[in-house]
Amino acid sequence: MKETKMSNHLSGGRLNVSILQETMRKELLNLLHICEGSKLIIWDEWLANPVGLVAQYSLLMEHEVADIFPLKPGTLPTISVKHIIFIARPKLVLMDLVADYILSLRNKQSTTVEFHLFFVPRRSELCEKHLKNRGVLGTLSIEEFRCDIFPFDSDVMSLELQNDFRENYLEGDPTCLYNAAQAIRTIQQLYGIIPRVYGKGEAAKQVWDLLCRLNKEEQGSPRGASTSCIDQLLLLDRAIDFTSVMATQLTYEGLIDELYGIRSSTVTFPGHKFVSPDDARPEVTAREKKRIILNSSEELFAELRDCNFTSVGAQLSKKARIIKTQLDERHNDKSVQEIKQFVSRLPQMLANKQSLATHTAIAEYIKETTDSFEFHDTIQCEEDFINGIDNDKVCPFIEDLIAQKVPLTKVLRLICLQCVTGSGLKPKVLEYYKRELVQVYGLSTWLTLCNLEKCGLLKAQTGPRHYTVLRKTLHLTMEEFELEAKEKSYLSSKYIPLTVRLSEHISKNKGWSAIADVLGSLPGPLLEELQSLQPRMTRRNSISSENSSSIENARVVLVFFIGGCTYHEISALRSISQQEESNVEFVILTTKLINGNTFIESLVEEH
């Protein structure tokens, strides 16, 4: 079946992520089986791509799903089915759309239709009350599709929460923390109890406390294996490290995300560079958008994704020479047996050739941006801030960007980077930036600036330079000679994310004690716990000897980014795992995959 083939890339690590995919898939199919007969699914648009990672369209067709439509304002085409199923997150704005659909279909539909609503991941009393007020609750059969976690790759999973950081830090809505705690519970039910738990930051402590409370409320021990294949869990609050989000990602996958936006492992490009010489309709291909799935099931992408973009061109050239040599073998005199072997290898060779053409086109698109003076000036400005150069004064480059009225997101991203790397901005500098931004971009910008201040991204410099101490103590920046010596380490990047250094420390040490002093300068408490095999009876000294001995062997560390994670951070963690002396494999769990632009945009106040 097509789904099995697509899932192979999920089982490549020591943690078999395909188990998670299979569990979520069964959950959805069991819900569909409740609705016997022909079905129409109306998706919450935000969920369409993530749920596609769990159950592809072809699988749904096999279970009597006649068609799929997005949940958005407008009318549906007339279609004769027995069941109409809404799959949506518990959001009031979506409940209004569900109600509108039901009320309009009631008047049009001559045949009897049964309506179902599957809440993802949990039902909401507030939403049900809203549906009741709209007069449609009585016609709806409500279920929960408990899809907590979406598997992206063998080492990457995401909760795909849309605005979790904003909701938690700005709006005081802790739902995302509850969802995070439930996700850890799901992981432990599938893979066993994780013996050692560490964390840093307020959100990390809140998620841990919620998890402990949920475990105490549960009657009996949780389902799943008693001993986990995950040795350590590291909870990291996004608020402890904004620098890694604000800096531009310079890996191949990171730049694709920065420039084109990767959504649930899928990215869309303009079509004109994908036109091949033997294309029968080149003008049509050039006009159409090219949709590409990016994960480790494609061998070439797996090789390229974590590389610094400057080395991608050389790797593509090398791959092109190898493929040309392999295909040229067909011209040599061969025995019948050798010809048979060549023919058997031909489909894979042609697939590699197609893959090469695809990534060459993508690299050309990226190069158009990375070759520009503006891009180089931006990267230089970022490097200066990260290295503590000129953090105390108004940056002329930022002044020029404001004068040119470039997109607000770009300006705010650089100002926030200057602020977090300077442990705040001098009051005069901060006031100058605020005044300029409001004058050029309008009064509504003031609300966005207030949001950034509330989250800690913008603040006046008051105390000591904590970032400078962290940079030196944790070795967050690398010099040119170090990059040459460690060409493959840390993506040849001059900046190593703070979150990655913390993950590396925990993987090598039994606790925070060695760096507890320096971590005191970061916001939020430190967390260090041992879990017994009964998580509802959590206590400090109850770890089995079997789990203790596993600390010395190769082990799996689950790093949970609460508030979002960048591809740069994922690549850096992979880089540590791939070092010869490493005996650790990192698996990343995040509330959402983000970059500096999407993160700032989530905090911008709409006009």
Phi, psi and omega per residue, in radians:
M1 nan 2.581 -3.066
K2 -1.009 -0.670 -3.089
E3 -1.074 -0.692 -3.127
T4 -1.086 -0.742 -3.141
K5 -1.100 -0.718 -3.100
M6 -1.238 -0.359 -3.079
S7 -1.574 -0.111 -3.076
N8 -0.970 -0.638 -3.089
H9 -1.204 -0.226 -3.129
L10 -1.449 -0.284 -3.058
S11 -1.846 0.351 -3.054
G12 -1.429 -0.268 -3.085
G13 -1.796 -3.088 3.127
R14 -1.234 -0.427 3.015
L15 -1.728 2.029 -3.081
N16 -1.397 1.648 -3.062
V17 -1.222 -0.347 -3.139
S18 -1.138 -0.387 3.059
I19 -1.070 -0.736 3.121
L20 -1.105 -0.792 3.127
Q21 -1.046 -0.781 -3.110
E22 -1.123 -0.671 3.126
T23 -1.105 -0.817 -3.133
M24 -1.163 -0.638 3.139
R25 -1.123 -0.771 3.126
K26 -1.095 -0.682 3.127
E27 -1.016 -0.787 -3.139
L28 -1.180 -0.779 -3.121
L29 -1.123 -0.646 3.085
N30 -1.078 -0.672 3.097
L31 -1.176 -0.690 3.122
L32 -1.145 -0.567 -3.129
H33 -1.207 -0.371 3.065
I34 -1.103 -0.570 -3.091
C35 -1.690 1.524 -3.104
E36 -1.329 2.311 -3.137
G37 1.933 -3.013 -3.072
S38 -1.210 2.490 -3.023
K39 -2.336 2.583 2.986
L40 -2.111 2.251 3.124
I41 -1.833 2.310 3.053
I42 -2.031 1.942 -3.015
W43 -1.576 2.476 2.783
D44 -1.102 2.113 -3.015
E45 -0.991 -0.607 -3.128
W46 -1.113 -0.525 -3.070
L47 -1.547 -0.271 -3.012
A48 -0.967 -0.870 -3.132
N49 -1.212 -0.831 3.122
P50 -1.031 -0.776 -3.128
V51 -1.182 -0.454 3.042
G52 -1.073 -0.411 3.071
L53 -1.291 -0.378 -3.114
V54 -1.651 -0.783 -3.119
A55 -2.465 1.950 -3.099
Q56 -1.288 2.854 -3.084
Y57 -0.952 -0.739 -3.086
S58 -1.086 -0.611 3.122
L59 -1.170 -0.708 3.130
L60 -1.135 -0.648 3.116
M61 -1.063 -0.603 3.138
E62 -1.201 -0.272 -3.114
H63 -1.983 0.731 2.976
E64 1.125 0.463 3.022
V65 -1.517 1.973 -3.051
A66 -1.312 -0.647 -3.116
D67 -2.846 2.918 -3.138
I68 -2.319 2.349 3.105
F69 -2.294 2.648 3.076
P70 -1.357 2.607 3.101
L71 -1.522 1.702 3.137
K72 -2.637 2.859 -3.102
P73 -1.016 2.532 -3.121
G74 2.297 -3.071 -3.124
T75 -1.964 2.645 3.114
L76 -1.560 2.597 3.000
P77 -1.173 2.671 3.139
T78 -1.224 2.183 3.138
I79 -2.504 2.361 -3.051
S80 -1.602 1.835 3.101
V81 -2.419 2.859 3.140
K82 -1.511 -0.570 -3.078
H83 -2.256 2.395 2.957
I84 -2.009 2.115 -3.039
I85 -1.981 2.141 3.016
F86 -1.674 2.245 3.060
I87 -2.050 1.976 -2.988
A88 -2.644 2.749 3.009
R89 -1.345 2.724 -3.128
P90 -1.338 1.319 3.130
K91 -2.121 2.360 -3.071
L92 -1.058 -0.662 -3.125
V93 -1.105 -0.590 3.109
L94 -1.291 -0.580 3.119
M95 -1.129 -0.613 3.071
D96 -1.089 -0.711 3.117
L97 -1.141 -0.724 3.103
V98 -1.050 -0.820 -3.137
A99 -1.076 -0.756 3.132
D100 -1.035 -0.759 3.137
Y101 -1.064 -0.856 -3.071
I102 -1.096 -0.779 -3.113
L103 -1.123 -0.687 -3.138
S104 -1.277 -0.632 -3.130
L105 -1.262 -0.554 3.100
R106 -0.984 -0.744 -3.093
N107 -1.267 -0.553 -3.051
K108 -1.546 -0.692 -2.927
Q109 -1.277 2.194 3.108
S110 -1.504 -0.662 3.135
T111 -1.482 2.784 -3.137
T112 -1.304 2.276 3.121
V113 -2.186 2.386 3.077
E114 -1.692 2.302 -3.131
F115 -1.790 2.393 3.124
H116 -2.294 2.540 3.057
L117 -2.221 2.069 3.069
F118 -1.784 1.920 3.069
F119 -1.346 2.380 3.091
V120 -2.105 2.140 -0.059
P121 -1.633 -0.185 -3.097
R122 -2.474 2.669 3.130
R123 -1.263 2.857 -3.085
S124 -2.360 2.206 3.121
E125 -1.104 -0.651 3.126
L126 -1.072 -0.760 3.134
C127 -1.162 -0.695 3.136
E128 -1.132 -0.677 3.099
K129 -1.123 -0.687 3.119
H130 -1.105 -0.736 3.107
L131 -1.128 -0.621 3.107
K132 -1.140 -0.743 3.110
N133 -1.103 -0.533 3.110
R134 -1.446 -0.076 3.069
G135 1.377 0.413 -3.105
V136 -2.115 -0.103 -3.064
L137 -1.049 -0.660 -3.111
G138 -1.131 -0.402 -3.114
T139 -1.653 0.015 -3.077
L140 -1.882 2.351 2.941
S141 -1.676 2.105 -3.015
I142 -1.869 2.307 3.086
E143 -2.329 2.934 3.054
E144 -1.922 2.216 2.974
F145 -1.746 1.663 -3.004
R146 -1.373 1.150 3.102
C147 -1.710 1.541 -3.072
D148 -1.327 -0.684 -2.914
I149 -2.282 2.380 3.111
F150 -1.914 2.194 -3.107
P151 -1.443 2.131 3.133
F152 -1.697 -0.730 -3.118
D153 -2.705 -3.120 -3.093
S154 -1.146 -0.270 3.138
D155 -2.297 0.252 -3.121
V156 -2.395 2.208 3.060
M157 -2.347 2.621 -3.093
S158 -2.459 2.545 3.050
L159 -1.434 -0.295 -3.140
E160 0.907 0.897 3.041
L161 -1.507 2.300 -2.920
Q162 -1.205 -0.883 -3.058
N163 -2.299 0.808 -2.978
D164 -1.090 -0.756 -3.105
F165 -1.134 -0.793 3.118
R166 -1.059 -0.821 -3.099
E167 -1.051 -0.724 -3.084
N168 -1.311 -0.850 -3.002
Y169 -1.533 -0.498 -3.103
L170 -1.767 -0.769 -2.990
E171 -1.713 -0.105 3.108
G172 1.169 0.439 3.125
D173 -1.706 1.935 -3.056
P174 -1.530 0.238 -3.096
T175 -0.965 -0.696 -3.107
C176 -1.111 -0.571 3.106
L177 -1.191 -0.691 3.088
Y178 -1.107 -0.768 3.107
N179 -1.084 -0.656 3.122
A180 -1.134 -0.751 3.117
A181 -1.108 -0.732 3.110
Q182 -1.119 -0.613 3.130
A183 -1.124 -0.741 3.100
I184 -1.098 -0.669 3.113
R185 -1.075 -0.744 3.101
T186 -1.068 -0.785 3.118
I187 -1.016 -0.767 -3.090
Q188 -1.252 -0.525 3.075
Q189 -1.201 -0.585 -3.115
L190 -1.493 -0.660 -2.979
Y191 -2.028 -0.052 3.132
G192 1.778 2.970 -3.074
I193 -1.327 2.241 -3.138
I194 -1.442 2.052 -2.990
P195 -1.169 -0.742 -3.062
R196 -1.965 2.281 -3.109
V197 -2.201 2.248 3.089
Y198 -2.220 2.810 3.111
G199 -2.928 2.830 3.071
K200 -2.595 2.238 3.093
G201 2.007 2.746 -3.080
E202 -1.097 -0.803 -3.116
A203 -1.121 -0.626 3.114
A204 -1.071 -0.779 3.135
K205 -1.156 -0.703 -3.135
Q206 -1.132 -0.720 3.123
V207 -1.121 -0.744 3.134
W208 -1.104 -0.781 3.129
D209 -1.082 -0.705 3.102
L210 -1.101 -0.735 -3.137
L211 -1.086 -0.777 3.119
C212 -1.061 -0.699 3.138
R213 -1.165 -0.728 3.118
L214 -1.099 -0.694 3.137
N215 -1.178 -0.623 3.120
K216 -1.198 -0.630 -3.129
E217 -1.228 -0.445 -3.091
E218 -1.246 2.339 3.110
Q219 -1.442 2.140 -3.129
G220 1.362 3.075 -3.105
S221 -1.361 2.717 -3.108
P222 -1.234 2.765 3.063
R223 -1.181 2.748 3.041
G224 1.962 3.056 -3.093
A225 -1.163 2.650 -3.117
S226 -1.376 -0.655 -3.127
T227 -1.861 2.246 -3.040
S228 -1.516 2.660 2.974
C229 -1.482 -0.043 3.029
I230 -1.742 2.184 -3.055
D231 -1.555 -0.587 -3.088
Q232 -2.471 2.542 3.037
L233 -2.064 2.221 3.103
L234 -2.053 2.014 3.120
L235 -1.687 2.135 -3.104
L236 -2.167 2.125 3.076
D237 -1.371 2.277 -3.126
R238 -1.001 -0.501 -3.063
A239 -1.179 -0.217 3.129
I240 -1.420 -0.278 -3.082
D241 -2.581 1.550 3.069
F242 -1.508 -0.390 -3.083
T243 -0.994 -0.748 -3.077
S244 -1.171 -0.393 3.107
V245 -1.492 -0.696 -3.061
M246 -1.265 -0.553 -3.138
A247 -1.217 2.481 3.111
T248 -1.173 2.323 3.101
Q249 -1.342 2.317 -3.072
L250 -1.975 0.176 3.028
T251 -1.430 2.888 3.141
Y252 -1.028 -0.903 -3.128
E253 -1.174 -0.675 3.137
G254 -1.075 -0.736 3.130
L255 -1.220 -0.607 3.051
I256 -1.033 -0.765 3.141
D257 -1.169 -0.735 3.141
E258 -1.055 -0.757 -2.983
L259 -1.624 -0.562 -3.045
Y260 -2.147 -0.298 3.072
G261 1.387 1.915 3.075
I262 -1.628 2.213 3.140
R263 -2.141 1.932 -3.140
S264 0.926 0.898 3.104
S265 1.202 0.164 -3.110
T266 -2.126 2.437 3.134
V267 -2.378 2.585 -3.114
T268 -2.055 2.289 -3.140
F269 -2.091 2.765 2.932
P270 -1.075 2.735 -2.994
G271 -1.568 -0.265 -2.867
H272 -1.143 -0.501 -3.134
K273 -1.441 -0.120 -3.123
F274 -1.677 0.083 3.107
V275 -1.277 2.155 3.138
S276 -1.730 2.754 -3.106
P277 -1.008 -0.568 -3.093
D278 -1.667 0.285 3.129
D279 -1.233 2.204 -3.093
A280 -1.243 -0.536 -3.113
R281 -2.281 1.250 -3.053
P282 -1.056 -0.610 -3.105
E283 -1.171 -0.588 3.110
V284 -1.230 -0.795 3.126
T285 -1.034 -0.712 -3.112
A286 -1.148 -0.578 -3.118
R287 -1.369 -0.599 -3.046
E288 -1.341 2.611 3.038
K289 -1.319 2.482 3.132
K290 -1.772 2.045 -3.123
R291 -1.764 2.166 -3.039
I292 -2.222 2.349 3.071
I293 -1.603 2.258 -3.102
L294 -2.018 1.883 2.982
N295 -2.754 3.118 -3.012
S296 -1.306 0.004 3.047
S297 -1.174 -0.350 3.061
E298 -1.706 2.009 -3.006
E299 -1.006 -0.768 -3.084
L300 -1.155 -0.744 3.129
F301 -1.115 -0.681 3.109
A302 -1.043 -0.584 3.121
E303 -1.319 -0.604 -2.998
L304 -1.578 -0.514 -2.850
R305 -1.020 -0.608 -3.063
D306 -1.678 0.045 -3.121
C307 -1.405 2.591 2.950
N308 -1.082 2.405 -3.011
F309 -1.028 -0.489 -3.118
T310 -1.094 -0.381 -3.121
S311 -1.708 -0.052 -3.058
V312 -1.188 -0.715 -3.129
G313 -1.005 -0.794 3.140
A314 -1.110 -0.680 -3.138
Q315 -1.192 -0.664 3.098
L316 -1.148 -0.688 3.109
S317 -1.103 -0.751 3.125
K318 -1.084 -0.747 3.137
K319 -1.136 -0.672 3.137
A320 -1.093 -0.711 3.116
R321 -1.125 -0.707 3.141
I322 -1.112 -0.813 -3.118
I323 -1.121 -0.717 3.128
K324 -1.084 -0.763 3.123
T325 -1.063 -0.762 -3.130
Q326 -1.117 -0.759 -3.113
L327 -1.247 -0.519 3.127
D328 -1.228 -0.259 3.134
E329 -1.063 -0.420 -3.094
R330 -1.141 -0.327 -3.118
H331 -1.452 -0.245 -3.126
N332 -1.359 2.664 3.061
D333 -1.167 2.282 -3.070
K334 -2.406 2.724 3.010
S335 -1.367 2.915 3.140
V336 -1.033 -0.696 -3.128
Q337 -1.112 -0.729 -3.141
E338 -1.174 -0.651 3.100
I339 -1.115 -0.724 3.118
K340 -1.072 -0.731 3.131
Q341 -1.123 -0.718 3.140
F342 -1.095 -0.797 -3.133
V343 -1.074 -0.671 -3.138
S344 -1.169 -0.510 -3.136
R345 -1.533 -0.218 -3.023
L346 -1.045 -0.792 3.141
P347 -0.995 -0.719 3.132
Q348 -1.161 -0.683 3.106
M349 -1.079 -0.768 -3.131
L350 -1.170 -0.629 3.078
A351 -1.126 -0.708 3.099
N352 -1.109 -0.675 3.131
K353 -1.131 -0.731 3.110
Q354 -1.132 -0.727 3.118
S355 -1.077 -0.726 3.115
L356 -1.082 -0.767 3.141
A357 -1.085 -0.718 -3.134
T358 -1.083 -0.863 -3.055
H359 -1.321 -0.416 3.012
T360 -1.155 -0.744 3.110
A361 -1.112 -0.759 3.132
I362 -1.080 -0.775 -3.140
A363 -1.068 -0.638 3.114
E364 -1.143 -0.709 3.087
Y365 -1.057 -0.813 -3.107
I366 -1.139 -0.703 -3.081
K367 -1.082 -0.563 3.101
E368 -0.984 -0.628 3.128
T369 -1.457 -0.821 -3.030
T370 -1.200 -0.323 3.101
D371 -1.455 -0.172 -3.048
S372 -1.336 2.638 3.104
F373 -1.082 -0.672 -3.105
E374 -1.070 -0.724 3.136
F375 -1.126 -0.807 -3.136
H376 -1.098 -0.692 3.111
D377 -1.131 -0.681 3.123
T378 -1.107 -0.811 -3.129
I379 -1.110 -0.687 3.124
Q380 -1.124 -0.719 3.107
C381 -1.072 -0.777 3.119
E382 -1.086 -0.771 -3.132
E383 -1.086 -0.690 3.105
D384 -1.062 -0.807 3.135
F385 -1.083 -0.806 -3.095
I386 -1.092 -0.566 3.119
N387 -1.573 0.123 3.067
G388 1.339 0.400 -3.135
I389 -1.661 2.207 3.053
D390 1.019 0.562 3.118
N391 -1.307 -0.274 -2.993
D392 -1.547 -0.181 -3.046
K393 -2.215 2.941 3.112
V394 -1.114 2.289 -3.085
C395 -1.485 2.121 3.138
P396 -1.025 -0.623 -3.135
F397 -1.117 -0.734 3.106
I398 -1.153 -0.695 3.079
E399 -0.999 -0.770 3.135
D400 -1.096 -0.737 -3.132
L401 -1.091 -0.719 3.121
I402 -1.131 -0.744 3.134
A403 -1.072 -0.612 3.133
Q404 -1.405 -0.149 -3.094
K405 0.951 0.850 3.040
V406 -1.177 2.897 -3.130
P407 -0.865 2.371 -3.063
L408 -0.978 -0.661 -3.109
T409 -0.965 -0.760 -3.102
K410 -1.117 -0.756 -3.137
V411 -1.141 -0.816 -3.125
L412 -1.077 -0.656 -3.132
R413 -1.077 -0.765 3.140
L414 -1.219 -0.697 3.116
I415 -1.119 -0.735 3.117
C416 -1.125 -0.645 3.107
L417 -1.141 -0.742 3.101
Q418 -1.065 -0.671 -3.108
C419 -1.202 -0.858 -3.057
V420 -1.245 -0.515 3.112
T421 -1.442 -0.252 3.087
G422 -1.792 0.154 -3.060
S423 0.909 0.728 -3.112
G424 1.960 2.839 3.091
L425 -1.851 2.572 3.056
K426 -1.034 2.429 -3.051
P427 -0.868 -0.721 -3.139
K428 -1.138 -0.692 3.128
V429 -1.143 -0.790 -3.135
L430 -1.060 -0.795 -3.136
E431 -1.128 -0.666 3.128
Y432 -1.085 -0.839 3.139
Y433 -1.043 -0.784 -3.110
K434 -1.048 -0.807 -3.111
R435 -1.092 -0.795 -3.139
E436 -1.094 -0.777 -3.109
L437 -1.101 -0.766 -3.128
V438 -1.167 -0.695 -3.138
Q439 -1.154 -0.685 -3.062
V440 -1.506 -0.736 -3.010
Y441 -1.761 -0.087 3.079
G442 1.833 2.829 -3.048
L443 -1.129 -0.512 -3.125
S444 -1.094 -0.383 3.117
T445 -1.059 -0.480 -3.124
W446 -1.035 -0.678 3.136
L447 -1.119 -0.695 3.104
T448 -1.128 -0.733 3.125
L449 -1.087 -0.665 3.082
C450 -1.099 -0.702 3.094
N451 -1.068 -0.787 -3.122
L452 -1.124 -0.628 3.103
E453 -1.184 -0.717 -3.116
K454 -1.117 -0.574 -3.133
C455 -1.465 -0.177 -3.129
G456 1.584 0.158 3.121
L457 -1.448 -0.421 3.067
L458 -2.227 2.235 3.101
K459 -2.823 2.782 3.084
A460 -1.416 2.566 -3.133
Q461 -1.299 2.128 -3.094
T462 -2.128 -0.895 -3.044
G463 -1.840 -2.646 -3.128
P464 -1.209 2.877 -3.123
R465 -1.459 1.493 -3.082
H466 -1.136 -0.669 -3.101
Y467 -1.071 -0.712 -3.134
T468 -1.037 -0.734 3.122
V469 -1.139 -0.805 3.137
L470 -1.079 -0.739 -3.115
R471 -1.028 -0.752 -3.110
K472 -1.364 -0.774 -3.069
T473 -1.165 -0.765 -3.092
L474 -1.666 0.039 3.055
H475 0.981 1.014 -3.073
L476 -1.377 -0.373 3.138
T477 -2.083 2.629 -3.101
M478 -2.124 2.500 3.097
E479 -1.463 2.913 -3.110
E480 -0.990 -0.768 -3.079
F481 -1.154 -0.533 3.101
E482 -1.236 -0.626 3.127
L483 -1.112 -0.709 3.134
E484 -1.141 -0.691 -3.136
A485 -1.224 -0.505 -3.095
K486 -2.097 0.968 -2.985
E487 -0.985 -0.661 -3.081
K488 -1.613 -0.214 -3.109
S489 -1.419 2.490 3.045
Y490 0.890 0.566 2.976
L491 1.106 0.368 -3.066
S492 0.976 0.557 -3.125
S493 -1.691 2.584 -3.128
K494 -1.394 -0.233 -3.131
Y495 -2.134 2.254 3.078
I496 -1.867 2.128 -3.078
P497 -0.966 2.470 3.091
L498 -1.008 -0.715 3.137
T499 -1.046 -0.611 -3.139
V500 -1.243 -0.720 3.092
R501 -1.073 -0.685 3.106
L502 -1.154 -0.713 3.113
S503 -1.106 -0.725 3.129
E504 -1.114 -0.722 -3.138
H505 -1.094 -0.821 -3.104
I506 -1.138 -0.601 -3.135
S507 -1.209 -0.415 -3.090
K508 -1.779 -0.330 -3.046
N509 -2.185 2.753 3.124
K510 -1.667 1.204 3.084
G511 2.157 -3.114 -3.056
W512 -1.621 -0.149 -2.894
S513 -0.884 -0.687 -3.059
A514 -1.147 -0.477 -3.102
I515 -2.159 0.308 -3.082
A516 -1.016 -0.660 -3.104
D517 -1.098 -0.832 -3.085
V518 -1.223 -0.533 -3.136
L519 -1.278 -0.268 3.092
G520 -1.097 -0.352 3.132
S521 -1.415 -0.171 3.102
L522 -1.601 2.599 -3.103
P523 -1.188 2.561 3.030
G524 1.571 2.815 -3.082
P525 -1.344 2.855 2.990
L526 -1.605 2.581 -3.131
L527 -2.202 2.324 3.115
E528 -2.645 1.854 -3.040
E529 -2.345 2.720 2.956
L530 -2.001 2.345 3.108
Q531 -1.822 2.357 2.986
S532 -1.387 3.098 3.115
L533 -1.216 -0.270 3.028
Q534 -1.866 1.632 -3.040
P535 -1.046 -0.429 3.136
R536 -1.263 -0.199 3.112
M537 -1.971 0.630 -3.075
T538 -0.929 2.253 3.018
R539 -2.611 2.931 -2.910
R540 -1.262 -0.668 -3.017
N541 -2.062 1.145 -3.082
S542 -2.405 0.685 -3.104
I543 -1.714 2.400 -3.058
S544 -1.288 2.734 -3.135
S545 -1.135 -0.541 3.129
E546 -1.096 -0.773 -3.141
N547 -1.215 -0.608 3.134
S548 -1.109 -0.707 -3.116
S549 -1.209 -0.470 -3.119
S550 -1.176 -0.297 3.134
I551 -1.077 -0.549 -3.092
E552 -1.411 -0.377 -3.105
N553 -1.572 3.087 3.052
A554 -1.039 2.329 -3.038
R555 -2.424 2.909 -3.119
V556 -1.881 2.234 3.073
V557 -1.995 2.097 3.080
L558 -1.593 2.010 3.140
V559 -1.800 2.033 -3.081
F560 -1.871 1.922 3.098
F561 -1.528 1.939 -3.129
I562 -1.676 1.868 -3.078
G563 2.046 0.006 3.060
G564 2.036 2.697 -3.090
C565 -2.487 2.544 3.130
T566 -1.734 2.793 3.063
Y567 -1.146 -0.515 3.095
H568 -1.060 -0.764 3.129
E569 -1.138 -0.708 3.104
I570 -1.080 -0.803 -3.129
S571 -1.086 -0.699 -3.141
A572 -1.140 -0.680 3.102
L573 -1.177 -0.685 3.065
R574 -1.068 -0.695 -3.112
S575 -1.054 -0.716 3.098
I576 -1.104 -0.782 -3.128
S577 -1.051 -0.574 -3.050
Q578 -1.470 -0.120 3.116
Q579 -1.185 2.538 -3.041
E580 -1.012 -0.709 -3.070
E581 -1.419 -0.048 -3.058
S582 -1.340 2.439 3.039
N583 -2.173 0.562 -3.105
V584 -2.317 2.556 3.027
E585 -2.143 2.125 3.138
F586 -1.577 2.368 2.988
V587 -2.074 2.280 -3.035
I588 -1.797 2.267 2.997
L589 -2.132 2.332 -3.102
T590 -2.483 2.714 3.068
T591 -1.263 -0.449 3.132
K592 -2.979 2.586 3.017
L593 -1.544 2.235 -2.995
I594 -2.321 2.937 2.870
N595 -2.410 3.094 -3.073
G596 -1.011 -0.660 -3.122
N597 -1.185 -0.879 -3.106
T598 -1.138 -0.577 -3.140
F599 -1.177 -0.847 3.116
I600 -1.112 -0.747 -3.122
E601 -1.019 -0.613 -3.134
S602 -1.184 -0.328 -3.123
L603 -1.786 -0.126 3.132
V604 -1.258 2.377 3.116
E605 -1.542 2.181 -3.119
E606 -1.188 2.653 -3.138
H607 -1.128 nan nan
